[in-house]
């Protein structure tokens, strides 16, 4: 049965998604994001993905200044009123508030590179200074910089042997370490 094209569509809000969790409709650990008022399924996390996220978390927790926080697979409010759950983000300490911008957002792509690339415009519109897509298969990091409301002005693919510097501190890291063995 097809969805009627002339019927009005009810788009969900962030508050609707929270209410669905409270009502038991969505599990607290449901792997979904809310974009454009629509719940979007996320791929399950495999060992390869989890290993990279764990490494990134360990690396950044050791190197961020005290006024910043490293959040792993946590809620990031996006400009359309929805949310993403990036693999890692470095944000100012906000107390109990959810972040809506970040210094750095990292998505680890094992099978999700196309989807992660689609998110770039949204992260740029949210003012995320630097967005990395860590591509394990190709062994590169797609580095997005210079955000604007229409996207990132600078996008480049960094390969093993290149060193990347996050937008805080003076610590650099080799792309080979980021993508892992």
Rosetta constraint file for C-alpha pairs under 8 A:
AtomPair CA 11 CA 36 HARMONIC 7.34 0.50
AtomPair CA 11 CA 37 HARMONIC 4.29 0.50
AtomPair CA 11 CA 38 HARMONIC 6.24 0.50
AtomPair CA 12 CA 16 HARMONIC 5.72 0.50
AtomPair CA 12 CA 17 HARMONIC 6.92 0.50
AtomPair CA 12 CA 34 HARMONIC 7.92 0.50
AtomPair CA 12 CA 37 HARMONIC 4.45 0.50
AtomPair CA 12 CA 38 HARMONIC 6.23 0.50
AtomPair CA 12 CA 39 HARMONIC 7.87 0.50
AtomPair CA 13 CA 17 HARMONIC 6.44 0.50
AtomPair CA 13 CA 34 HARMONIC 7.96 0.50
AtomPair CA 13 CA 37 HARMONIC 5.92 0.50
AtomPair CA 13 CA 81 HARMONIC 6.43 0.50
AtomPair CA 13 CA 82 HARMONIC 6.41 0.50
AtomPair CA 14 CA 18 HARMONIC 6.37 0.50
AtomPair CA 14 CA 34 HARMONIC 7.33 0.50
AtomPair CA 14 CA 81 HARMONIC 6.27 0.50
AtomPair CA 14 CA 82 HARMONIC 5.40 0.50
AtomPair CA 14 CA 83 HARMONIC 7.17 0.50
AtomPair CA 15 CA 19 HARMONIC 6.13 0.50
AtomPair CA 16 CA 20 HARMONIC 6.16 0.50
AtomPair CA 17 CA 21 HARMONIC 6.45 0.50
AtomPair CA 17 CA 26 HARMONIC 7.81 0.50
AtomPair CA 17 CA 34 HARMONIC 7.95 0.50
AtomPair CA 18 CA 22 HARMONIC 6.27 0.50
AtomPair CA 19 CA 23 HARMONIC 6.03 0.50
AtomPair CA 20 CA 24 HARMONIC 6.16 0.50
AtomPair CA 20 CA 25 HARMONIC 4.98 0.50
AtomPair CA 20 CA 26 HARMONIC 5.43 0.50
AtomPair CA 21 CA 25 HARMONIC 5.83 0.50
AtomPair CA 21 CA 26 HARMONIC 4.62 0.50
AtomPair CA 21 CA 27 HARMONIC 5.73 0.50
AtomPair CA 21 CA 28 HARMONIC 5.97 0.50
AtomPair CA 22 CA 26 HARMONIC 7.98 0.50
AtomPair CA 26 CA 30 HARMONIC 6.25 0.50
AtomPair CA 31 CA 41 HARMONIC 6.12 0.50
AtomPair CA 31 CA 42 HARMONIC 5.31 0.50
AtomPair CA 31 CA 43 HARMONIC 7.37 0.50
AtomPair CA 31 CA 44 HARMONIC 7.24 0.50
AtomPair CA 32 CA 39 HARMONIC 6.07 0.50
AtomPair CA 32 CA 40 HARMONIC 5.32 0.50
AtomPair CA 32 CA 41 HARMONIC 4.55 0.50
AtomPair CA 32 CA 42 HARMONIC 5.38 0.50
AtomPair CA 33 CA 39 HARMONIC 5.62 0.50
AtomPair CA 33 CA 40 HARMONIC 5.19 0.50
AtomPair CA 33 CA 41 HARMONIC 6.64 0.50
AtomPair CA 33 CA 42 HARMONIC 7.12 0.50
AtomPair CA 33 CA 82 HARMONIC 7.58 0.50
AtomPair CA 33 CA 83 HARMONIC 5.83 0.50
AtomPair CA 33 CA 84 HARMONIC 5.08 0.50
AtomPair CA 33 CA 85 HARMONIC 6.59 0.50
AtomPair CA 34 CA 38 HARMONIC 5.48 0.50
AtomPair CA 34 CA 39 HARMONIC 4.58 0.50
AtomPair CA 34 CA 40 HARMONIC 6.08 0.50
AtomPair CA 34 CA 82 HARMONIC 4.73 0.50
AtomPair CA 34 CA 83 HARMONIC 5.10 0.50
AtomPair CA 34 CA 84 HARMONIC 6.59 0.50
AtomPair CA 35 CA 39 HARMONIC 6.54 0.50
AtomPair CA 35 CA 40 HARMONIC 7.03 0.50
AtomPair CA 35 CA 80 HARMONIC 7.18 0.50
AtomPair CA 35 CA 81 HARMONIC 7.90 0.50
AtomPair CA 35 CA 82 HARMONIC 5.19 0.50
AtomPair CA 35 CA 83 HARMONIC 6.50 0.50
AtomPair CA 35 CA 84 HARMONIC 7.65 0.50
AtomPair CA 36 CA 80 HARMONIC 6.32 0.50
AtomPair CA 36 CA 81 HARMONIC 7.86 0.50
AtomPair CA 36 CA 82 HARMONIC 6.80 0.50
AtomPair CA 37 CA 81 HARMONIC 7.79 0.50
AtomPair CA 37 CA 82 HARMONIC 6.57 0.50
AtomPair CA 43 CA 112 HARMONIC 7.66 0.50
AtomPair CA 45 CA 49 HARMONIC 6.11 0.50
AtomPair CA 45 CA 50 HARMONIC 6.41 0.50
AtomPair CA 46 CA 50 HARMONIC 6.13 0.50
AtomPair CA 47 CA 51 HARMONIC 5.93 0.50
AtomPair CA 48 CA 52 HARMONIC 6.54 0.50
AtomPair CA 48 CA 110 HARMONIC 7.53 0.50
AtomPair CA 49 CA 53 HARMONIC 6.34 0.50
AtomPair CA 49 CA 108 HARMONIC 6.52 0.50
AtomPair CA 49 CA 109 HARMONIC 7.50 0.50
AtomPair CA 49 CA 110 HARMONIC 6.33 0.50
AtomPair CA 50 CA 54 HARMONIC 6.07 0.50
AtomPair CA 51 CA 55 HARMONIC 6.25 0.50
AtomPair CA 52 CA 56 HARMONIC 6.14 0.50
AtomPair CA 52 CA 108 HARMONIC 7.19 0.50
AtomPair CA 52 CA 178 HARMONIC 7.49 0.50
AtomPair CA 52 CA 179 HARMONIC 7.07 0.50
AtomPair CA 52 CA 180 HARMONIC 6.86 0.50
AtomPair CA 53 CA 57 HARMONIC 6.05 0.50
AtomPair CA 53 CA 72 HARMONIC 7.76 0.50
AtomPair CA 53 CA 87 HARMONIC 6.44 0.50
AtomPair CA 53 CA 88 HARMONIC 7.15 0.50
AtomPair CA 53 CA 108 HARMONIC 7.08 0.50
AtomPair CA 54 CA 58 HARMONIC 6.20 0.50
AtomPair CA 55 CA 59 HARMONIC 6.12 0.50
AtomPair CA 55 CA 178 HARMONIC 7.87 0.50
AtomPair CA 56 CA 60 HARMONIC 6.08 0.50
AtomPair CA 56 CA 88 HARMONIC 7.59 0.50
AtomPair CA 56 CA 178 HARMONIC 7.04 0.50
AtomPair CA 57 CA 61 HARMONIC 5.93 0.50
AtomPair CA 57 CA 70 HARMONIC 7.20 0.50
AtomPair CA 57 CA 72 HARMONIC 7.01 0.50
AtomPair CA 57 CA 88 HARMONIC 7.06 0.50
AtomPair CA 58 CA 62 HARMONIC 6.46 0.50
AtomPair CA 59 CA 63 HARMONIC 6.64 0.50
AtomPair CA 60 CA 64 HARMONIC 5.93 0.50
AtomPair CA 60 CA 70 HARMONIC 6.91 0.50
AtomPair CA 61 CA 69 HARMONIC 7.89 0.50
AtomPair CA 61 CA 70 HARMONIC 6.19 0.50
AtomPair CA 63 CA 169 HARMONIC 7.49 0.50
AtomPair CA 63 CA 171 HARMONIC 7.04 0.50
AtomPair CA 64 CA 68 HARMONIC 6.26 0.50
AtomPair CA 64 CA 69 HARMONIC 7.37 0.50
AtomPair CA 64 CA 70 HARMONIC 7.77 0.50
AtomPair CA 64 CA 168 HARMONIC 7.18 0.50
AtomPair CA 64 CA 169 HARMONIC 6.94 0.50
AtomPair CA 65 CA 168 HARMONIC 7.93 0.50
AtomPair CA 65 CA 169 HARMONIC 7.23 0.50
AtomPair CA 67 CA 92 HARMONIC 6.18 0.50
AtomPair CA 67 CA 93 HARMONIC 6.00 0.50
AtomPair CA 68 CA 90 HARMONIC 6.58 0.50
AtomPair CA 68 CA 91 HARMONIC 5.56 0.50
AtomPair CA 68 CA 92 HARMONIC 4.45 0.50
AtomPair CA 68 CA 93 HARMONIC 5.28 0.50
AtomPair CA 69 CA 90 HARMONIC 5.62 0.50
AtomPair CA 69 CA 91 HARMONIC 5.38 0.50
AtomPair CA 69 CA 92 HARMONIC 5.99 0.50
AtomPair CA 69 CA 93 HARMONIC 5.51 0.50
AtomPair CA 70 CA 88 HARMONIC 7.00 0.50
AtomPair CA 70 CA 89 HARMONIC 5.80 0.50
AtomPair CA 70 CA 90 HARMONIC 4.64 0.50
AtomPair CA 70 CA 91 HARMONIC 6.59 0.50
AtomPair CA 71 CA 88 HARMONIC 5.67 0.50
AtomPair CA 71 CA 89 HARMONIC 5.30 0.50
AtomPair CA 71 CA 90 HARMONIC 6.37 0.50
AtomPair CA 71 CA 91 HARMONIC 7.65 0.50
AtomPair CA 72 CA 86 HARMONIC 7.25 0.50
AtomPair CA 72 CA 87 HARMONIC 5.49 0.50
AtomPair CA 72 CA 88 HARMONIC 4.47 0.50
AtomPair CA 72 CA 89 HARMONIC 6.56 0.50
AtomPair CA 73 CA 85 HARMONIC 5.21 0.50
AtomPair CA 73 CA 86 HARMONIC 5.27 0.50
AtomPair CA 73 CA 87 HARMONIC 4.48 0.50
AtomPair CA 73 CA 88 HARMONIC 5.93 0.50
AtomPair CA 74 CA 85 HARMONIC 5.14 0.50
AtomPair CA 74 CA 86 HARMONIC 6.58 0.50
AtomPair CA 74 CA 87 HARMONIC 7.51 0.50
AtomPair CA 74 CA 88 HARMONIC 7.70 0.50
AtomPair CA 75 CA 83 HARMONIC 6.32 0.50
AtomPair CA 75 CA 84 HARMONIC 5.98 0.50
AtomPair CA 75 CA 85 HARMONIC 4.86 0.50
AtomPair CA 75 CA 86 HARMONIC 7.44 0.50
AtomPair CA 75 CA 98 HARMONIC 6.69 0.50
AtomPair CA 75 CA 99 HARMONIC 7.38 0.50
AtomPair CA 76 CA 83 HARMONIC 5.36 0.50
AtomPair CA 76 CA 84 HARMONIC 5.24 0.50
AtomPair CA 76 CA 85 HARMONIC 5.92 0.50
AtomPair CA 76 CA 86 HARMONIC 7.23 0.50
AtomPair CA 76 CA 98 HARMONIC 6.45 0.50
AtomPair CA 76 CA 99 HARMONIC 5.32 0.50
AtomPair CA 76 CA 100 HARMONIC 5.68 0.50
AtomPair CA 76 CA 101 HARMONIC 7.64 0.50
AtomPair CA 77 CA 81 HARMONIC 6.74 0.50
AtomPair CA 77 CA 82 HARMONIC 5.97 0.50
AtomPair CA 77 CA 83 HARMONIC 4.41 0.50
AtomPair CA 77 CA 84 HARMONIC 6.60 0.50
AtomPair CA 77 CA 98 HARMONIC 6.78 0.50
AtomPair CA 77 CA 99 HARMONIC 6.13 0.50
AtomPair CA 77 CA 100 HARMONIC 4.64 0.50
AtomPair CA 77 CA 101 HARMONIC 7.85 0.50
AtomPair CA 78 CA 82 HARMONIC 5.42 0.50
AtomPair CA 78 CA 83 HARMONIC 5.13 0.50
AtomPair CA 78 CA 84 HARMONIC 6.90 0.50
AtomPair CA 78 CA 100 HARMONIC 6.08 0.50
AtomPair CA 78 CA 122 HARMONIC 6.91 0.50
AtomPair CA 78 CA 123 HARMONIC 7.48 0.50
AtomPair CA 78 CA 126 HARMONIC 6.44 0.50
AtomPair CA 79 CA 100 HARMONIC 7.67 0.50
AtomPair CA 79 CA 122 HARMONIC 7.30 0.50
AtomPair CA 79 CA 125 HARMONIC 7.13 0.50
AtomPair CA 79 CA 126 HARMONIC 6.09 0.50
AtomPair CA 86 CA 105 HARMONIC 6.77 0.50
AtomPair CA 86 CA 106 HARMONIC 6.51 0.50
AtomPair CA 86 CA 107 HARMONIC 5.73 0.50
AtomPair CA 87 CA 105 HARMONIC 7.77 0.50
AtomPair CA 87 CA 106 HARMONIC 5.94 0.50
AtomPair CA 87 CA 107 HARMONIC 5.12 0.50
AtomPair CA 87 CA 108 HARMONIC 6.52 0.50
AtomPair CA 88 CA 105 HARMONIC 5.86 0.50
AtomPair CA 88 CA 106 HARMONIC 5.09 0.50
AtomPair CA 88 CA 107 HARMONIC 6.76 0.50
AtomPair CA 89 CA 102 HARMONIC 6.64 0.50
AtomPair CA 89 CA 103 HARMONIC 7.60 0.50
AtomPair CA 89 CA 104 HARMONIC 5.47 0.50
AtomPair CA 89 CA 105 HARMONIC 4.32 0.50
AtomPair CA 89 CA 106 HARMONIC 6.12 0.50
AtomPair CA 90 CA 102 HARMONIC 5.94 0.50
AtomPair CA 90 CA 103 HARMONIC 5.74 0.50
AtomPair CA 90 CA 104 HARMONIC 5.16 0.50
AtomPair CA 90 CA 105 HARMONIC 6.57 0.50
AtomPair CA 91 CA 99 HARMONIC 6.98 0.50
AtomPair CA 91 CA 101 HARMONIC 7.20 0.50
AtomPair CA 91 CA 102 HARMONIC 4.65 0.50
AtomPair CA 91 CA 103 HARMONIC 5.81 0.50
AtomPair CA 91 CA 104 HARMONIC 7.24 0.50
AtomPair CA 92 CA 102 HARMONIC 7.27 0.50
AtomPair CA 92 CA 103 HARMONIC 7.96 0.50
AtomPair CA 94 CA 98 HARMONIC 7.24 0.50
AtomPair CA 94 CA 99 HARMONIC 7.26 0.50
AtomPair CA 100 CA 126 HARMONIC 6.60 0.50
AtomPair CA 101 CA 123 HARMONIC 7.85 0.50
AtomPair CA 101 CA 126 HARMONIC 5.46 0.50
AtomPair CA 101 CA 127 HARMONIC 5.71 0.50
AtomPair CA 101 CA 128 HARMONIC 5.34 0.50
AtomPair CA 102 CA 127 HARMONIC 7.15 0.50
AtomPair CA 102 CA 128 HARMONIC 4.79 0.50
AtomPair CA 102 CA 129 HARMONIC 6.63 0.50
AtomPair CA 103 CA 128 HARMONIC 5.62 0.50
AtomPair CA 103 CA 129 HARMONIC 4.93 0.50
AtomPair CA 103 CA 130 HARMONIC 6.15 0.50
AtomPair CA 103 CA 167 HARMONIC 6.26 0.50
AtomPair CA 103 CA 168 HARMONIC 7.71 0.50
AtomPair CA 104 CA 128 HARMONIC 6.34 0.50
AtomPair CA 104 CA 129 HARMONIC 6.11 0.50
AtomPair CA 104 CA 130 HARMONIC 4.83 0.50
AtomPair CA 104 CA 131 HARMONIC 5.75 0.50
AtomPair CA 104 CA 132 HARMONIC 7.64 0.50
AtomPair CA 104 CA 166 HARMONIC 7.06 0.50
AtomPair CA 104 CA 167 HARMONIC 6.97 0.50
AtomPair CA 105 CA 128 HARMONIC 7.05 0.50
AtomPair CA 105 CA 130 HARMONIC 6.52 0.50
AtomPair CA 105 CA 131 HARMONIC 4.90 0.50
AtomPair CA 105 CA 132 HARMONIC 6.32 0.50
AtomPair CA 106 CA 131 HARMONIC 5.91 0.50
AtomPair CA 106 CA 132 HARMONIC 4.76 0.50
AtomPair CA 106 CA 133 HARMONIC 5.92 0.50
AtomPair CA 106 CA 134 HARMONIC 7.12 0.50
AtomPair CA 107 CA 116 HARMONIC 6.69 0.50
AtomPair CA 107 CA 132 HARMONIC 6.37 0.50
AtomPair CA 107 CA 133 HARMONIC 4.99 0.50
AtomPair CA 107 CA 134 HARMONIC 6.17 0.50
AtomPair CA 108 CA 112 HARMONIC 7.97 0.50
AtomPair CA 108 CA 133 HARMONIC 5.89 0.50
AtomPair CA 108 CA 134 HARMONIC 4.69 0.50
AtomPair CA 108 CA 135 HARMONIC 6.29 0.50
AtomPair CA 108 CA 136 HARMONIC 7.50 0.50
AtomPair CA 109 CA 113 HARMONIC 4.98 0.50
AtomPair CA 109 CA 116 HARMONIC 7.20 0.50
AtomPair CA 109 CA 133 HARMONIC 6.51 0.50
AtomPair CA 109 CA 134 HARMONIC 5.73 0.50
AtomPair CA 109 CA 135 HARMONIC 4.86 0.50
AtomPair CA 109 CA 136 HARMONIC 6.40 0.50
AtomPair CA 110 CA 135 HARMONIC 6.32 0.50
AtomPair CA 110 CA 136 HARMONIC 5.69 0.50
AtomPair CA 110 CA 137 HARMONIC 6.42 0.50
AtomPair CA 112 CA 116 HARMONIC 6.02 0.50
AtomPair CA 113 CA 117 HARMONIC 6.00 0.50
AtomPair CA 113 CA 133 HARMONIC 7.33 0.50
AtomPair CA 113 CA 135 HARMONIC 6.94 0.50
AtomPair CA 114 CA 118 HARMONIC 6.39 0.50
AtomPair CA 115 CA 119 HARMONIC 6.70 0.50
AtomPair CA 116 CA 120 HARMONIC 7.03 0.50
AtomPair CA 116 CA 133 HARMONIC 6.90 0.50
AtomPair CA 117 CA 133 HARMONIC 7.57 0.50
AtomPair CA 119 CA 123 HARMONIC 6.26 0.50
AtomPair CA 120 CA 124 HARMONIC 6.09 0.50
AtomPair CA 120 CA 131 HARMONIC 7.27 0.50
AtomPair CA 120 CA 144 HARMONIC 7.74 0.50
AtomPair CA 120 CA 151 HARMONIC 6.84 0.50
AtomPair CA 120 CA 152 HARMONIC 7.42 0.50
AtomPair CA 121 CA 125 HARMONIC 6.13 0.50
AtomPair CA 121 CA 149 HARMONIC 7.75 0.50
AtomPair CA 121 CA 150 HARMONIC 6.52 0.50
AtomPair CA 121 CA 151 HARMONIC 4.50 0.50
AtomPair CA 121 CA 152 HARMONIC 6.98 0.50
AtomPair CA 122 CA 126 HARMONIC 6.23 0.50
AtomPair CA 122 CA 151 HARMONIC 7.52 0.50
AtomPair CA 123 CA 127 HARMONIC 6.46 0.50
AtomPair CA 123 CA 128 HARMONIC 5.48 0.50
AtomPair CA 123 CA 131 HARMONIC 7.41 0.50
AtomPair CA 123 CA 147 HARMONIC 8.00 0.50
AtomPair CA 124 CA 128 HARMONIC 5.53 0.50
AtomPair CA 124 CA 129 HARMONIC 7.49 0.50
AtomPair CA 124 CA 146 HARMONIC 7.99 0.50
AtomPair CA 124 CA 147 HARMONIC 4.50 0.50
AtomPair CA 124 CA 148 HARMONIC 5.63 0.50
AtomPair CA 124 CA 149 HARMONIC 6.26 0.50
AtomPair CA 124 CA 150 HARMONIC 7.26 0.50
AtomPair CA 124 CA 151 HARMONIC 5.09 0.50
AtomPair CA 124 CA 152 HARMONIC 5.85 0.50
AtomPair CA 125 CA 147 HARMONIC 6.92 0.50
AtomPair CA 125 CA 148 HARMONIC 5.90 0.50
AtomPair CA 125 CA 149 HARMONIC 4.26 0.50
AtomPair CA 125 CA 150 HARMONIC 6.58 0.50
AtomPair CA 125 CA 151 HARMONIC 6.55 0.50
AtomPair CA 126 CA 149 HARMONIC 7.70 0.50
AtomPair CA 127 CA 147 HARMONIC 5.90 0.50
AtomPair CA 127 CA 148 HARMONIC 6.93 0.50
AtomPair CA 127 CA 149 HARMONIC 7.84 0.50
AtomPair CA 128 CA 147 HARMONIC 6.67 0.50
AtomPair CA 129 CA 145 HARMONIC 6.13 0.50
AtomPair CA 129 CA 146 HARMONIC 6.47 0.50
AtomPair CA 129 CA 147 HARMONIC 6.15 0.50
AtomPair CA 129 CA 167 HARMONIC 7.24 0.50
AtomPair CA 130 CA 143 HARMONIC 7.12 0.50
AtomPair CA 130 CA 144 HARMONIC 5.60 0.50
AtomPair CA 130 CA 145 HARMONIC 4.95 0.50
AtomPair CA 130 CA 146 HARMONIC 7.43 0.50
AtomPair CA 130 CA 147 HARMONIC 7.77 0.50
AtomPair CA 130 CA 166 HARMONIC 7.51 0.50
AtomPair CA 130 CA 167 HARMONIC 6.94 0.50
AtomPair CA 131 CA 143 HARMONIC 6.06 0.50
AtomPair CA 131 CA 144 HARMONIC 4.98 0.50
AtomPair CA 131 CA 145 HARMONIC 6.79 0.50
AtomPair CA 132 CA 141 HARMONIC 6.21 0.50
AtomPair CA 132 CA 142 HARMONIC 5.54 0.50
AtomPair CA 132 CA 143 HARMONIC 4.85 0.50
AtomPair CA 132 CA 144 HARMONIC 6.26 0.50
AtomPair CA 133 CA 141 HARMONIC 5.49 0.50
AtomPair CA 133 CA 142 HARMONIC 5.02 0.50
AtomPair CA 133 CA 143 HARMONIC 6.81 0.50
AtomPair CA 134 CA 139 HARMONIC 7.71 0.50
AtomPair CA 134 CA 140 HARMONIC 6.32 0.50
AtomPair CA 134 CA 141 HARMONIC 4.56 0.50
AtomPair CA 134 CA 142 HARMONIC 6.61 0.50
AtomPair CA 134 CA 178 HARMONIC 7.31 0.50
AtomPair CA 134 CA 179 HARMONIC 6.23 0.50
AtomPair CA 135 CA 139 HARMONIC 5.60 0.50
AtomPair CA 135 CA 140 HARMONIC 5.43 0.50
AtomPair CA 135 CA 141 HARMONIC 5.90 0.50
AtomPair CA 135 CA 142 HARMONIC 7.64 0.50
AtomPair CA 135 CA 179 HARMONIC 6.79 0.50
AtomPair CA 136 CA 140 HARMONIC 6.97 0.50
AtomPair CA 136 CA 179 HARMONIC 5.45 0.50
AtomPair CA 136 CA 180 HARMONIC 7.51 0.50
AtomPair CA 139 CA 159 HARMONIC 6.80 0.50
AtomPair CA 139 CA 160 HARMONIC 7.22 0.50
AtomPair CA 139 CA 176 HARMONIC 7.40 0.50
AtomPair CA 139 CA 179 HARMONIC 5.75 0.50
AtomPair CA 140 CA 157 HARMONIC 6.39 0.50
AtomPair CA 140 CA 158 HARMONIC 5.52 0.50
AtomPair CA 140 CA 159 HARMONIC 4.77 0.50
AtomPair CA 140 CA 160 HARMONIC 6.80 0.50
AtomPair CA 140 CA 175 HARMONIC 6.74 0.50
AtomPair CA 140 CA 176 HARMONIC 7.92 0.50
AtomPair CA 140 CA 179 HARMONIC 6.69 0.50
AtomPair CA 141 CA 157 HARMONIC 5.76 0.50
AtomPair CA 141 CA 158 HARMONIC 5.16 0.50
AtomPair CA 141 CA 159 HARMONIC 6.70 0.50
AtomPair CA 141 CA 175 HARMONIC 6.77 0.50
AtomPair CA 141 CA 178 HARMONIC 7.96 0.50
AtomPair CA 141 CA 179 HARMONIC 7.46 0.50
AtomPair CA 142 CA 155 HARMONIC 6.89 0.50
AtomPair CA 142 CA 156 HARMONIC 5.71 0.50
AtomPair CA 142 CA 157 HARMONIC 4.47 0.50
AtomPair CA 142 CA 158 HARMONIC 6.19 0.50
AtomPair CA 143 CA 154 HARMONIC 7.89 0.50
AtomPair CA 143 CA 155 HARMONIC 5.56 0.50
AtomPair CA 143 CA 156 HARMONIC 5.35 0.50
AtomPair CA 143 CA 157 HARMONIC 6.17 0.50
AtomPair CA 143 CA 158 HARMONIC 6.98 0.50
AtomPair CA 144 CA 152 HARMONIC 6.00 0.50
AtomPair CA 144 CA 153 HARMONIC 7.79 0.50
AtomPair CA 144 CA 154 HARMONIC 5.72 0.50
AtomPair CA 144 CA 155 HARMONIC 4.51 0.50
AtomPair CA 144 CA 156 HARMONIC 6.79 0.50
AtomPair CA 145 CA 152 HARMONIC 5.75 0.50
AtomPair CA 145 CA 153 HARMONIC 6.56 0.50
AtomPair CA 145 CA 154 HARMONIC 5.04 0.50
AtomPair CA 145 CA 155 HARMONIC 6.42 0.50
AtomPair CA 146 CA 152 HARMONIC 5.39 0.50
AtomPair CA 146 CA 153 HARMONIC 5.30 0.50
AtomPair CA 146 CA 154 HARMONIC 5.95 0.50
AtomPair CA 147 CA 151 HARMONIC 5.84 0.50
AtomPair CA 147 CA 152 HARMONIC 4.44 0.50
AtomPair CA 147 CA 153 HARMONIC 6.40 0.50
AtomPair CA 148 CA 152 HARMONIC 6.04 0.50
AtomPair CA 148 CA 153 HARMONIC 7.37 0.50
AtomPair CA 158 CA 162 HARMONIC 6.37 0.50
AtomPair CA 158 CA 175 HARMONIC 6.86 0.50
AtomPair CA 159 CA 175 HARMONIC 5.94 0.50
AtomPair CA 159 CA 176 HARMONIC 7.34 0.50
AtomPair CA 160 CA 174 HARMONIC 6.60 0.50
AtomPair CA 160 CA 175 HARMONIC 4.73 0.50
AtomPair CA 160 CA 176 HARMONIC 4.44 0.50
AtomPair CA 161 CA 174 HARMONIC 5.97 0.50
AtomPair CA 161 CA 175 HARMONIC 6.32 0.50
AtomPair CA 161 CA 176 HARMONIC 6.51 0.50
AtomPair CA 162 CA 174 HARMONIC 5.66 0.50
AtomPair CA 162 CA 175 HARMONIC 5.83 0.50
AtomPair CA 163 CA 172 HARMONIC 5.90 0.50
AtomPair CA 163 CA 173 HARMONIC 5.16 0.50
AtomPair CA 163 CA 174 HARMONIC 4.27 0.50
AtomPair CA 163 CA 175 HARMONIC 5.98 0.50
AtomPair CA 164 CA 172 HARMONIC 5.36 0.50
AtomPair CA 164 CA 173 HARMONIC 5.41 0.50
AtomPair CA 164 CA 174 HARMONIC 6.32 0.50
AtomPair CA 164 CA 175 HARMONIC 6.84 0.50
AtomPair CA 165 CA 170 HARMONIC 7.10 0.50
AtomPair CA 165 CA 171 HARMONIC 6.32 0.50
AtomPair CA 165 CA 172 HARMONIC 4.48 0.50
AtomPair CA 165 CA 173 HARMONIC 6.65 0.50
AtomPair CA 166 CA 171 HARMONIC 7.50 0.50
AtomPair CA 166 CA 172 HARMONIC 7.06 0.50
AtomPair CA 173 CA 177 HARMONIC 6.94 0.50
AtomPair CA 173 CA 178 HARMONIC 7.27 0.50
AtomPair CA 174 CA 178 HARMONIC 6.61 0.50
AtomPair CA 175 CA 179 HARMONIC 6.18 0.50
AtomPair CA 176 CA 180 HARMONIC 5.92 0.50
AtomPair CA 176 CA 181 HARMONIC 7.48 0.50
AtomPair CA 177 CA 181 HARMONIC 7.56 0.50
